[in-house]
């Protein structure tokens, strides 16, 4: 079993909490996605949060309603 620090475990827990929130958000959409793909996508987005946040920051700066 790999050695995991408390800091690493806490970061993983935060990422999984974010994945749960993302999954719940996607479930409210009209997107037809099976449960396994939803889980994989949600974890991927949460695990890549810094890149996703940079993309969304650029989006909000360009979109004016």
N, C-alpha and C positions, 0 to 999 in steps of 0.2 A: 504494500500500500504506500502510495506517495505521501510524503510529508507536506502538510498544508498548514500554513500559518493562520493565525486568527484573522489577520488583515486580508489574506487571500480568501478565506472562508466568508468573511463579511462582504467582500466585493462580489463574490459569487452569489450570495444571498440577495444583495441589492439588484444584481443583474436579473436574477430569477423573479424577483418581485416586479421589476419593470416588464419582464416578458409576460407575466400574468396580466398586468394592466394593458399591455399592447394587445394581447389575445382577447381580452374583454372588449376593447375598443373595436377590434376587427370583427368580432361576433355581432356587433350592432350594425355593421355595414350590410350592404346588399351583395357582398362578395360571397360566392358559393365556393367554399373551400372545406375540404374534409378535415377532421379533427387532428390527424397526424401532421398534415401540411401546415395547418394553423399553428401548431405547437412549434414546429421547426422554424417557420417564418418569424414567429414572435421572439423566439430565443435568438435568432440571427440578428434581428433588428436591435434587440436589447444589447447583445454582445458587441454590436458595432455602433453603439450610441454616439460616440464622438463624431463619427463620419455622418451619421443621420442628422445630428444637431447642426453640423456645418451646412448641410444641404438645406435644412429647414430655415436656417438663419438667412441664407441667400434668397430663398423663396420669399420670405416675409419682407425683405428689403425691396424686392422688385414688384411685388403685387400691391397695387393701390386700388382700393374699391371706393 
